[in-house]
Amino acid sequence: MKKNAMMYCCRSEKHIGHMQRSIEVARQLSDSFDVTMLVDDEGPMFADIPKSVRIQNIPALPIDPNSNVFEFNRSEQFRASIIGRRDLILESFEDLKPRVIIIDDFPFNQHRLRGEVLPLIERAHNGICGDSLVVCTTDSIMIDELADSERHADKTAELLDKYFDMVIVQSDPVFARLEEFFYPRDTLQTPVYHAGFVAPEYANEPFDRAAGGGEILVSAGDGRYGGVLFRAAVEAQRVLWPVSARPMKIVAGPRLPEDEWRDLLVSTKGMDGLVLTRLVDDLRTEMALSRCSISQCGYNTALNAITTQTPSLFIPSQNSQRREQIARAQRLTYWGGGRLLMPHHLNSASLTHEINQLLQFQPRRIRFDIDGAANAVNLIERAMHLGDIGSNAMSLATDGRPPH
């Protein structure tokens, strides 16, 4: 039986963890749909693409579109890029005639992309190729520090109500709900479902922690904002190694700036008890086999900490665009999933102290819903076949279920 076509629009530069999450959702959707993912030429693809998912690249934008800005950028280069991308996306729509369109992160973020997103949705709703189901996917934690954040929320709600059939939030609502961070003045009419966290299917597979080497694992997602953490970790290890002889492994990530990577290599040359690497095959396995983990508490790393029960220290980035890491780390710390060191307190002395405390820490076992991809598939299938999922799919959303 021929599968219905689906367009999964995950355009623009994304953090590696975000892209991996989107690929996992697409992989599980591909069991039921013929999935085509639209991604930027320069998007981070440090993940295995399943053969069941088709990737279509579109030209990258000349500037970062991840901005909550409603005014068009007046640059001719930017306008030409948007027009070119729009035409390619519409051409793909005509070829695929998708029954479902997923738009990732818009309109909560990336408003400069509306010049390509809205024409697609309007085409999807005009009935010429059949009326497509249009779905928005997003994380629940969104920190908006704009001076006109109220206007932002109102405009976002207006776009959701006009163009989207449903919103799927990739979070367990016990941990974080959309309405905690998004509150427009008028009540949102578009149905919102908290599907649970998106984790790989193997996230619940058992592992033997005793098989590990007992090292301290330090990571910062793709590494773009990890330099400060890595330098502090190196200095802390200079103090810790002579006393404990416990090895440390720093996974710098592919996006740590090259000059910072070179400086790390030079400053640690010949240093005992420290391993530097850009990438590992599976960070979750590395964490599971480590004595403890130090990270910035990105979405995927936080899930790894929960599912492996690795004693974890969270040190969010100070970068203003990553403030959701602070909110996530504070909540995980509240639930007993790790310890927290605020970024403005980070230095070699404070990190040395925290590592010593971490070695005595036992995280609480928390069972948040991590079947977000499978739940999203069920929600979309029911919406497509039943038209109205208001009462039929509520059992799939995890609202109201306490963790245990």
Phi, psi and omega in degrees: 000131182290134180279151172291144179280147177224135171257126179245104185267104180237059187277172176078163181294128181233157173291151185303317181300321179296316180295319178299321178296316180296321179294323178295318177298315180298321180299315181287329176293331184293346174293333184247339185231159170271098193265130171241120178263131175259117181226158179289150176305324184259013179291151180286119183242036182282062178202154179285126178272120179296147181296339182281353181247128178268132178256127174243118179273142173235153184302138179290152177283153180285348178224164180286120182271000185282068185220139179274068184236130182265338181281138176297139171290132187278356181297130179297324179298316180294316181298318179296322179296315180298317180297316179297317179294317179303314182296320178295319180294317179293324176296319177296320178300314181297322180289318186277325187049060188291141175280334180226139174236124175253126176249116184272124170080343177261137013261016178293326178221178175059047183292341178291347179272002185296337178295340176252333183283312186295319175301324178297313183294320178298320177295322181293334184259000184276354174083353182295318178258019187091153183275113182277149171278127183248121187239136172256133173245143181201159168279155183281333185272112179221116182261116182247112182254014180293148178297328180255042184298330178294318177295320177304310182298319180297316181292321178298315179298320179299316179293320178298313182293328183279323192244340190247146179270333180196159175240127176250118182263126184272066182202148167285124185295340176293328180279311180201133179248150181303317186291348175289337184240347184231109183220083174291161182292324177263144181297132179291129181269335181292130180300137179240131180231128175270108189270350185104166179291149178264115178228155176301153182300331182279003184297336180264003180291141181289157177212162183253102181296333182292344181280355183280171182266001176073025182274164173268120182260128179239126181214163180211052179061233180282354174090355186304320181245028185264356187305314182297316179297315183295319180295319178295322180295320179299314181293323177295322181292331176298327179278319188284321187301314180297336183269314188254340184055030178265121184290156177235140177237123178255120175260100191286334181087151185288346184253008169298127181310141186301322180293325177290323177297316179297319179298320178298315180299317181292315185289341182249008181301126180078005182282129179282150173077016182221133174239130176250134175212152178281314186223155170231159183295320185211105183295327179297317178295319177302318181292318182299328183265004180266156176291322178201164183232140174237123184210176179268000178069046167292168184306305184292320180295323177297318177297320178299318180296320181292313187283336178263347183056036176281129175306123191231139173248125181257126177231088184300155176290149176276352180303133187297335181278357184243024184293345176295336177296323179296313180299318180294316181295320179298320180289319178295322178296320178301319181279001178083018183274357180174184176249159184232131170238116182294145187299328181285353176259001185284124167203177185297324181291313181294323180291321176301314178299315183293325178295318177299320177291322183297325180294344177258000188267137175241113182293151176286144176280115181241138180242074171286158178289119179246019179261036185299324180292312180296319179295322178297319178300315181295320178298314182293318179298317180292321178297321182291319186271331184258343179082310181239114182260010186310310181260336186283329187252002183299330180293341180276331176286148187264014182305134174085358181265119181288150175288163179213000000 
